[in-house]
Amino acid sequence: MYTGRSLVVAVSIGMIALVLLGKLFLIQVTDDSYLRKAERNAIQRVVDHPYRGLVYDRNNSLMVFNDPVFDLMVIPKEFELEDTTRFCDLFGIEKQVLIDGFNAAKNYSWVKPSPLIKQISKEEFGRVQDFLIDYRGLFVMTRSVRAYPQSAASNALGYIGEINASQLNRDSTRYYVQGDYVGLSGIESYYEPELRGRKGVKYKLVNVRGIEKGAFKNGDLDTLSLPGENLQATIDLDLQVYGEKLMQGKRGSVVAIEPKTGEILTMISAPVYDPNILTGARFGENYQSLNMDPEKPLFNRPIMAMYPPGSIFKIVQSLIGMQEGILTPNTTYPCNRALVNCHNHPSPVNLFGAIRNSCNPYYHQAFRQVINQEVSSNTYEDTQIGLDKWRESVMKFGLGSQLGIDMHGEKGGSIPSSELYDRIYGKGRWKYSTIYSLSIGQGEMLVTPLQMANLAAIFANKGYYYTPHLIRAIDGDPSRIPEKFKTKRDTGIDTDHFDLIQDAMAAALSGTAARAIMKDITIAGKTGTAQNPAGEDHSVFIAFAPKEDPKIAIAVYVENAGWGGRAAASTASLLIEKYLTGEINRPELEEYVLQGEFIY
Amino acid sequence: MRQKDTYFHKIDWIAIGLYFALVFVGWINIYAAVYDEQNATSIFDYSINSGKQLIWIGTAVLLITLIMVADYRLFQNLSLILYIIFVIILFLTPFIGKEINGQRAWFELGIFRLQPAEFTKFATALALAKLMENPTFDLAKFGHQLKALGIIGLPVALIMLQPDTGTAMVYSSFFIMLYREGMPQKYYLFALSLIGLSILTLLITNNWYLYGGLGAIVLLLILASKKTWKNFAGIFLLGILMFAYTYSLDYVVEKLPPHQQNRIMVLFDPDVDPLGVGWNVTQSKIAIGSGGLFGKGYLEGTQTKFDFVPEQHTDFIFCTLGEEFGWIGSLIMISLFVIFLLRLVFLAERQKTRFSRIYGYCVIGLLFFHFAVNIAMTIGLFPVVGIPLPFFSYGGSSLWSFTILLFIFIKLDSHRIQILGRSY
């Protein structure tokens, strides 16, 4: 039957059918890209963002919580707008913002929702909620932003923000995606793994218009989000708030530590900023202006600013001298101002008197004996050996390297080594007369306010410290804090040597910082001045109290405030009073501190 | 073989069986295409298209019965009158039809809509058979060729007025019948070369390659031919014509309305217009391509259920089958169709009259054209033209017209002994 032209017709039919089957085989069997595209079409991966962990203070007052905000979403295909002006008035936006937002949404997808107005506050949402039904193609998606009920401790807590490209690259676990929020500084950054919780994923089936049509595989692949863990900070929020009030109009740092545990009670970087401005829709704008501010509020002074320790370092010198056997309570030196300048006080002085009067020539002479112990007959070599041995002792006080606080970006300060002087002057070309300013805490030495507060804690503890830290419990469990914060660190100085130091520090107050003295509580303190080649010196004060059973150790820096006693000591004294008694009974001192403005 | 003498046994039950198999598979695919998981109703529900299609199938069975009990001479006698009636209706459609999607191609009868152009197909087939049944009709003669082309050209011209390019293109399928009846081969060779050249012109964006290729062909022909001046002149003229053709094709494509231009260009690059014409092709390919070897299972196709392919229950019904039954399902369905067509070729060849055979080849051509072009467009091998997949696509007009078309032939075939052949 199939002959001639009818055969040609039959064969043509078969051939074309084979072409169709061949092409079908290519797209159905050999090419799996269509399967993936089909999944992209119909399966929507919806990430369920966990609730970020909260932060409480040491007395369980809330420091950080999550505040709901509302994103107004638009589906361009369904969106209709007759009265643009009314809409813009209602939502308080410019017409151009609406147009740009709508165009951006349209470019993303005609049928899928995208944000039109981001992060509408609770209050504003309440106002516009009832009008939303008047508009087609609009709906609201709830998210949350961080909020701070007391607007305090911004630099300790840090802030969260969208993850940046380099952080994404470093994330080897591939947990984060573009647009995720992560802790960018402070506690938020250091405890990111605990605070973030775990994201959940839901796979939903959607139709061509992006409308949900149920769960994919009955939700078998879905995971629930796990909320982040709550943290308890070591901060005393009342003290923190009060300290920030005292530091108003000043530039500087306050760090207060509970000596027996290393828990940081207060950490202030002044000028302070309100942490609530670095949340929500205005993050970018506010971050920019903070970043441009000449006072550098984002610079976390307690752990990043470095100053010469000044007179306060004389206490460390005294302790090392005693431990070395070079100084005893009875060692006296004349106040020889030919060596180094001093101020008026009786002379000669013993060790107690030297601390109390902060006698410079005393330490010039004592330090020479610590450094030049005549181990070597060569003066240069002897100095080098002495310096390196001394440096080792100093570093046991937590100076010269990072303490290891639970914040990123901590600076270590510096304690000079013989290599440093070899680099500066050349090997064998420097001796004691080159480095003597170290004796009174000047010269090539830098410490951070945190290290200074830690020194106060060491003096209070008579020789040991715990690494200062900001978190005392994770998810209610104190044992889960990092191991390094539970390790007692010894300075290698005998406990006995501290009695004289503590007595001298208590006595020093009446001389150099009489304003700081309290009636009922003995404060042991030491003033200092951090030399500032650029202007007025910085006022420094460290203290601990009560002397008999120290509960708080504190370091206060007020930049450009001149000689130590005036600003820093009064601030420290008020904070000690506040922490130990819970109230302030010296309004005139408070007034004095509040009025002292040193920024301008 | 006494039993076979009854009329009942003269009917070709194989073709009828295949017809019902295709209609059944089409019907369950229509249900899948309109199926809504969250609001699932029965396949028999008359409010959804699968239920409506069942009504169309039922009425088609009525039509079949009418055709089978009618006098077989009726179709021969009425062929010209039917043709004239439908041409007049076609002529009137643009004036009184209902406009849908920019085309005035529909008549509204109560809740049902009918598309006259669908029915003109079998009327034209009958008219062609009537014209060409005369033994003196000879397709080798130019005048006779013109007569046949006139019968075909008239409805084409009227359909183009609607305008419905897809349906108009369907009439080119009569060339299959014309080929069988002796149309000179050279026309087909010429047409095939032209199609090849067109594809190359559109595929190759840098025209200099094309001109270079044409030059090479001319050179080869000159080398291969007998070296006479007449041959040289002929080949040279051919070269000029090919050059002029490719040049003018590019020009014409550029002058086409953008939507038609896109329909052509999208064949070569679906990203030309990803959200417009490209959307249909892209989504259709995704639906079919995601089916894999065995498919996702009946009513399990996500692309089908969630409406990613527009017009899925009508022109793009093949997507449903491709997605839910995979390549194996496509293989079975295409095989079914090929067997069906080859059976019809067999039937056509056993006819004793020219009228029946010519009509049979018209049926074969029409069904084959619809079948091949429809599937080809769903997988991006052919521009998107709105023509249905015979027996599969949802719609009364299309099912009725294909049923009438087919069963007139089956009716004629069942009387092949009685019809007195007027000699070949």
HADDOCK unambig.tbl for C-alpha pairs under 7 A between the chains (distance, minus, plus):
assign (segid A and resid 1 and name CA) (segid B and resid 346 and name CA) 6.50 0.50 0.50
assign (segid A and resid 1 and name CA) (segid B and resid 349 and name CA) 6.43 0.50 0.50
assign (segid A and resid 5 and name CA) (segid B and resid 180 and name CA) 5.55 0.50 0.50
assign (segid A and resid 6 and name CA) (segid B and resid 180 and name CA) 6.31 0.50 0.50
assign (segid A and resid 10 and name CA) (segid B and resid 342 and name CA) 6.29 0.50 0.50
assign (segid A and resid 14 and name CA) (segid B and resid 338 and name CA) 6.76 0.50 0.50
assign (segid A and resid 17 and name CA) (segid B and resid 334 and name CA) 6.85 0.50 0.50
assign (segid A and resid 20 and name CA) (segid B and resid 376 and name CA) 6.67 0.50 0.50
assign (segid A and resid 21 and name CA) (segid B and resid 331 and name CA) 6.69 0.50 0.50
assign (segid A and resid 24 and name CA) (segid B and resid 327 and name CA) 6.74 0.50 0.50
assign (segid A and resid 25 and name CA) (segid B and resid 327 and name CA) 6.43 0.50 0.50
assign (segid A and resid 27 and name CA) (segid B and resid 289 and name CA) 4.80 0.50 0.50
assign (segid A and resid 28 and name CA) (segid B and resid 288 and name CA) 6.60 0.50 0.50
assign (segid A and resid 28 and name CA) (segid B and resid 289 and name CA) 4.09 0.50 0.50
assign (segid A and resid 28 and name CA) (segid B and resid 290 and name CA) 6.19 0.50 0.50
assign (segid A and resid 28 and name CA) (segid B and resid 291 and name CA) 6.03 0.50 0.50
assign (segid A and resid 28 and name CA) (segid B and resid 292 and name CA) 4.54 0.50 0.50
assign (segid A and resid 28 and name CA) (segid B and resid 293 and name CA) 6.44 0.50 0.50
assign (segid A and resid 28 and name CA) (segid B and resid 327 and name CA) 6.31 0.50 0.50
assign (segid A and resid 29 and name CA) (segid B and resid 292 and name CA) 5.07 0.50 0.50
assign (segid A and resid 29 and name CA) (segid B and resid 293 and name CA) 5.54 0.50 0.50
assign (segid A and resid 34 and name CA) (segid B and resid 286 and name CA) 4.81 0.50 0.50
assign (segid A and resid 34 and name CA) (segid B and resid 289 and name CA) 5.13 0.50 0.50
assign (segid A and resid 34 and name CA) (segid B and resid 290 and name CA) 5.05 0.50 0.50
assign (segid A and resid 35 and name CA) (segid B and resid 286 and name CA) 6.96 0.50 0.50
assign (segid A and resid 35 and name CA) (segid B and resid 289 and name CA) 6.56 0.50 0.50
assign (segid A and resid 35 and name CA) (segid B and resid 290 and name CA) 4.00 0.50 0.50
assign (segid A and resid 37 and name CA) (segid B and resid 286 and name CA) 6.51 0.50 0.50
assign (segid A and resid 38 and name CA) (segid B and resid 286 and name CA) 5.84 0.50 0.50
assign (segid A and resid 38 and name CA) (segid B and resid 287 and name CA) 6.69 0.50 0.50
assign (segid A and resid 38 and name CA) (segid B and resid 290 and name CA) 6.27 0.50 0.50
assign (segid A and resid 38 and name CA) (segid B and resid 303 and name CA) 6.66 0.50 0.50
assign (segid A and resid 42 and name CA) (segid B and resid 302 and name CA) 6.31 0.50 0.50
assign (segid A and resid 42 and name CA) (segid B and resid 303 and name CA) 6.74 0.50 0.50
assign (segid A and resid 206 and name CA) (segid B and resid 306 and name CA) 6.92 0.50 0.50
assign (segid A and resid 207 and name CA) (segid B and resid 306 and name CA) 4.08 0.50 0.50
assign (segid A and resid 207 and name CA) (segid B and resid 307 and name CA) 6.27 0.50 0.50
assign (segid A and resid 207 and name CA) (segid B and resid 308 and name CA) 6.97 0.50 0.50
assign (segid A and resid 208 and name CA) (segid B and resid 306 and name CA) 5.84 0.50 0.50
assign (segid A and resid 208 and name CA) (segid B and resid 307 and name CA) 5.65 0.50 0.50
assign (segid A and resid 208 and name CA) (segid B and resid 308 and name CA) 4.96 0.50 0.50
